Amino acid sequence: MFNILHLHPMLVHFPIALFFTSFFFDILFRFTRKKEFQKMGYYILILAVITGALAAGAGILIEDKIESSGISERQIDDHKGFAMVALVIFVVLLVFRFFKKGDLSGQVFNLYILLSFVAILLLSYAAFKGGKLVYEYGAAVQQLPVPSQTK
């Protein structure tokens, strides 16, 4: 049966993988100068921002339920804060790239890569904090009964 609490953990893997993949293609472009890599980085960034917004929305939907289960609001806010800052940076980068028609070069591209790397680090830390919420604090995890020992 579908549980709304499981939606966020199911969705977060897509934007994480897509943001890293977009960054990878941008790095490939940096070293090869093949426009195809730059285009792929741009299109994948679009998908990453869309899935990131969906994952963020799902996280916001379940935030109160997670807090009511006894998990520290500070732990949840730390995870959410780093994830939202990363997402905002990626959105800004996407908008910037859109107005540049996806074509970045020179010092502008170097700054773009630097900001992407910072956002990747923030996203990685947010993912780490999210993992702690699940694996250390049991966020959105249903406790199963302990099986009885029979001999």
Salt bridges, closest charged atoms under 4 A:
ASP26 OD1 - ARG97 NH2 2.84
GLU63 OE1 - LYS80 NZ 3.09
ASP78 OD2 - LYS129 NZ 3.81
ASP103 OD1 - LYS35 NZ 2.51
GLU136 OE1 - LYS132 NZ 3.88
